[in-house]
Amino acid sequence: MHQKTSSNQKVFNNQYQIVKKLSSGSFGVVFLGNDLLTKQEVAIKVEKEENEEVRSLEREVQILKKLDGAEGFPKYFWSGEDQGYNILVIQLLGKDLAYHFKQLKKFSLKTVLTLGIQAVQILERSHQKGVIHRDLKPENMILGVGREISKLYLIDFGISKIYRDANGKHISFKEQKSFLGTTRYASIAAHLGHELGRKDDLESLMYILLYFLRGYQVIQQSRQLPWQNMVNVTDDERTKKVGEMKLSLEHELFKDQTGELQRVYDYIRRLQFKQEPNYKMILQELKRAADSTNTVIDGNFDWTEIKSSTHYQTDTNQNLSRNNIPLNSNEMKKSIEKQLSGLVQHGSNNLLAPPPVGSARNAFQRDDIRKNSSLTQQSSINYCQSLNPNYQKSVCEEPLNEEQQRYYDFDSVEISENQKTDSSLHKKYDKMKMGIFVHFLPKTIKLK
């Protein structure tokens, strides 16, 4: 299934040649590769085959195949098993939005609206394919390369879910679900322990856009999201408090921004669980926001307009780590073994494939703290990270595609019987009053 070239570099499927390592994470390793047939560069994700409890690449493959052909998602080329490894070959993409935000500390309204328009279009395509992302964040929004440097892509489907079956039947609403997503951008429904739907992807997007507009400034912390910079709190305390703040401030989050953004957010918050969002209306409001502020949407971003500035790190400086000597077969195998033997944090500023999902042998944990996050190391303690429950394998009730194939949904989890939700909390929520929010930090969880 594999061969070695004259330069002793490994080749998978007689087509995809390892060139050099791009990044590593708890899931395995991402390599820069060459397609020997098309002569194009690709991203090669490598995961140990024996990690049966996780099989993160298997899930990634299932989702990418379902999204195949839709614009705004990395192209799927090949996947398979070879010498004890699971291999996934996909389109090579560029830098994520967290990288650009780290450089600029704030985005202009023009950039935010441009990103918002593209993101809504991508989410509409994803939802039309039956996929909800459930973990939208800047690290999972990535730009293309070359002629597609201004084209947005959505990546990392580690906790994505198929929300309807082959017959178009929508999943049922459920309560008492464990928290999923990233605390800073998660929807209010996620904080309440509700089943997530299409509306929740859009709500997360609005928090991201507001985050970009307000910017990150160490001194002027008031410009950040209101729920940032919580110190001396545990993960579960932070998630609860963030949920409380989101609900209490929902009618004034965008008060300092153009009115169209608040209208979009209000509309999304009114959507019911199974209700199809009016994507066209949302796009019209975003474009109206540009018109009302005399903002020209021309496809350019802040970083493309100031790329030559000395205040912005160039690709050359950022990609020095990519200029390492290509690994031969033995070195590559040793490197993979070394990376897979531990939990290595992942940098988000490389050219890479979708970022990792955590995968330990007996405990599957997602870790959304990364070495090169949008915050400085000094303030990284304030970064709202995801809850890290343990996951176990189960067969999803809903078929992934028309072939009724088995799809292992590792991320659809429910809380144990001894951790039920206080129904009074939901009554407070229904009345739109402040209250203690539902939050789960499960020590034992069961799959649905």
N, C-alpha and C positions, 0 to 999 in steps of 0.2 A: 504493500500500500504506500510505501514511501521509498524514496531513492536518495542518493547522495550525488551532488554535482562534483565536478572536478575540483572545486574549491573546498570540498568537504562540508558544504552547507546543506542542512536538512531540507527536504522537499516533501510536502504532504500531498497525497492524491496525485502524484506525478505532475503537479502544476504549481503549487504555492511554495515558494522558497523563502526560508527564514533569512532575513538580512541583519537585523539588530533589534535589541530589546528597546521598547518604548517606555513601558511602565509596568508596575507590578502591584498586586493587591492581595487581599486575603483569598480571592477566588483563584489566583494563578498569575499568569504573565501575559502581557500583550506585546506582540512583536510587529515590527515593520516587516512587510514581506513583499515579494514580487510575484506577480502572475506571469509565469513563463510563457503562456500562450498569448496573452494580450499585451504583455510588457508594461502593465500598469501596477502602481503600488497599491497594496492592500493592508488591512489590519488583520493579524492572526491572533486569536485568543486561545490560550492553552489552559486546560484544567485537568487535574488528575481524574482519571476515569473511575477510580475506586471510591470517590466521594458519593456513594449512592444516596446518602441522606440529603444531599443538596441538589446535585445535578443542575447547577445554575445555568450552564450553557444549554442544556436541554430545554429549559423554559425559554431562554432567549431565542433559541432556534424556532420554537413553536410560534412565538409572537411575531418574530420577523417574517416568517413565512406567511402568516396571516396578513401582515401589512405589506407584503411584497407588491411592488408596483405603485404604491401610493407615494406621492411626493412629500418630502420632509422627513423621511426615515432612511437610515443607512441601508444600502443595498446588501442583500444576502447573496453570497457567492457559493459557499460550500460548507458543510459540516460533516464530521465523521469521527471515528475512533482510530487511534494508531499508537501502538506500543504503550498502552496504559494511559493514554491521554485522550481527552475530549477536545476536539479542534473545531473552531468556528472562524470562518473567513468572511469578512465583511468589508464594506467600503471604508477607506481611510478618510477621516474627517479632520477638521482643524481645531481651533481653540474654543473652549466653552465660554459662556457669558460671565461666569465667576472670575475667570482670568482677566477679562477686559474690565470688569468692575473693580477688581483689585488694583488695576493700573490707574483708572480714572477717578475712582471714589464716588462718582456720580455720573448719570447719563442725562443728556438733554431730552426735552420733550419730544423732539424729532426722532431721536434714537428709540425712545420708549414706545412711541406710537408705531414706528416701523416694525419693531420687534413684536408688539402686541398684535398687529394686523397679521403678520406671518404666523404667529403662534396660534391664534384663533383658527386660521385656515388649516393648520396642521392638526389641531385637536378635532376639528370637524371631520377631517379625513379619517383620523384614528377612530372616532366614535362611529362613523359610518361603517367601518370594518368590524365593529363590535368590541373594540378595545378601549378600556379606560386606563390611564397611566397610573394614577394614584400617588405619584411622588414627584410632582413637578417642582423644579428648583433650578437656579442658574447653572449648576453643575451638569444638569441633564439637558440643557439647551445649548447646542453646539453649532458652530458655523462650518461651512464647507471650505474647500481649498481651491486655489486656482481661479477659474472663472466663476466658481460658486462661492466665493469668499463672503458674499453678502446674503447667502441663502441659509436660512435657519433649519436646523434638524432637531428632532426630538429623539433622545436616546435613553438607555437604561430601563429595561422593562422588568426589573427584578421583582417588583411587587405589583405589576400590572395585572389586569383581570379581564376576562371575557364576560361582558355584562349581558349578552343575549346569546341564545343558542342558534342552531342552523335554521330553525323555523321563525326566528325573530322574537322569541319569547324573552322578555326582560327578566333579569334576576329579581328575586323577591326582596323587599325591604326587611332588614333585620336590625335589631338593637343589641346592645351588650357585646359589640365587637371590640377587639383590642385595637389600640391606636396604631394607625398606619400612616407613614409619610414622614415628612420633616417638620418639626414643630413650628418653625418660623413661617412656613408657607401652607401648612395644612388647613383644610377647610374647618369650619365650625362643626360640621357633621362628624369629622374625624375625631375632634375633641370630645364629642358627645358619645362616641362609640357606635355611631350609625354606619350601616352599609353605605359605601360610597358609590356615586354615579357620575354621569357626565357633568352635571352642574359643579361637582367638587373639583374637577380638573380646571374649570374656568375660574372658580373662586380662588384657587391657588395661584393661577396666572395673575389675577388682579393684585394679590399681595406681592408678587414678584415685581410687577410694574411699579407699584408704589415704593417698594424697596429701592428700585433703580432711580426713581425720581427724587426721593428724599436724600439719597446718598449716604455714604459712610464717612463721618468726620469724627475723629477722636474727641476734639474739643467741643464741637457743636453737636452733642449727642441728641439734642431735641429734634434734629432733622431726620433721625433714623426712625424705623418702625417703632411704635410705642412699646412693643413687647421685647425689644432688644435690651441687651446689657443687664440682664438679671444676674446678680451675683449671690453667692452663698445660698444657692438653692439646689436641690436635687433634680434629677431629670423628671421625676413624676410631679414634683412641685412646679417646675417650670412649665410643663405641658398643661397642667391645670390652670395656672395663672395666665398663660398665653391665651387659652380658650376663653377665659373670663374677659380678658381685655378685648379680644376680637368682637365678642358679642356686645359689650358695653359701648364700644366705639364705632359700631358698624355704620351708623348714620352720619358720621363725621370724619371718617378715615381720609376722604379725598377733599376735605373742605378747603385746603390750600391749593388744590389743583383745578384744572379746567372742569366745569360742571358735568361734561359728558362722561367722565370717568366715574363719578359718583353714581350717575344714572345707570351705567352699565353694571356696576357693583350691586346696586339696589335690585336691579332686574334679576341678576344671577341668584341673589339671596332669596328671592321670592319663588324661584323654581322648585317644583316638587321633584321627588326622587326619580320617578319614571318619566318625567316630562322632557320632551326633546327641546333643547335650547334653540332659540332663534339666532343662529350664527350670523345670518345676513344683517339682522338689526344691530347686533353687537359691532360688526364691522363698519356699518354705517355710522354708528356713534363715534367710533375711533377716528374715522375719516372726518367726521364733523368736528371733532376736537382739533384736528389739524387745521381745518378751514377757519374755525373761530379764533385761532391763535396765530393765523398767518404762517403756519408751519408747512414747509414744502416737503412732501414725502417723495424723495428721489432715489431711494434705495441705499443711500450712504449712511454710515454710522459715524459716531464721534471718533472712533479709533481709525477709521479709514481716511478721515479728513485731516487728522493730525499725526499720521503715521511717521512722518519725518521729524516730528518734534523730539527733542532730547529728553523730554519728560516722559516719554513712552518707550518702554523696552522694545527693541526690535526683534524680529524673528530670529536673526542671527544670534543674538545674545541668549534668547530663550531656548534655542535648540542645540546649544553646545552639547547637552547630554546625549543627543541623538547621534553625534559624530563619533561614537565609540567604534572600536574595531569589530567587524562582523564576527559573530560567534560561529566556530565550527561545530560539528555535530556533537562531539564529546563535551565541549564547553557549554553548548546550549542545553544539553541534558542535565549537566550539573547545575546550571543556573536555574532551570525549572524546578529541579528537586529542592534546591535551596529555598526558592521563593515559596514553594508549596508546603514546606515544612513549618512555616510560621505565618503569622498574620502581619503582613507588611502594609503600612499605610500607602495610599495611592495619591499621586500628584495629579492635579487637574489641568496643568498648563502644557501638557505635551500634546502632540498630534497622536490621537489614539482612537481606539474603538470605544464602544459604550463602556462607561466606568463600571467598577466591580460591584458585585453583591457579595456579602460575606459568606464564607463557607468553611466552617470547621468540620472535623470528622463527625462529631456527635452533637454539635450545637450550632445551628445556623443563625448567625447574627449579622444584621446590617449595621454598618458603621458609617455615618455620614459626616464624621469629622475627617478632614483630609489635610495633608501637610500644607498644601498651597490653597487654602480656602480664600474667600474674598476678604477675610479679616487678617490683621497682623497677628503674629504669634502672641504678642502681649495681650491682645484682647480676645484671643481665640477661646478663652474660657467662657465668653459670653455667647458663643455661637450655639444656637438652638439645635441640638442634635436629635436624631430620631430615637425613638424608643427601640430597644434591642431585645425583643422577645425571642425565645427559642422556638424554632419551627420543626415540624416533623412532616414526613411525606404523606400525602393522601391523594386519592383520585378525585378530581374535580367533578361535581355533579353535572355541570354543563359541558357539552362537547365543545372542543375548540374549533372544529371545522366540520364541513359537510361529510367527511369520511368517518365521523364519530370516533376519531382516534382518542386514545387515552392521553389526558393532559394532567400532569402533576402540578397541582396548585399548592405550592409550599407556603403561600402567604395568606391564604384565607383561613384565619384563625378565630377561635371564639374563646371567651374567658371561661375559666373553670367554674363549677357550681358554687364554690365558696367565695367567689368574687363577683357576685351579682351586683347590678346597678340599683341604686336607690331610685325608685320610681318618682319620688318627690322632686328629684333634680330635673327630670324631664318636664314635669308640670311647670316648674319655674321657667324652663327654657321656652315652653309653649306660650307662656304669657309674656315672653320677651323681658323677663326681669333678671337681675343679677342673681347668681346663685353659685353653689359649689358645682364645678363641672365634673363630668364623668371622666375618669382617667384610669387606665389599667397599667400596672406594672406586674404582669403575670410571672409567677415562678413556675407554674405548670399550666399549660394550655392544651386545649384539644382542638382538633380540626373539625370542620363542619361535616 
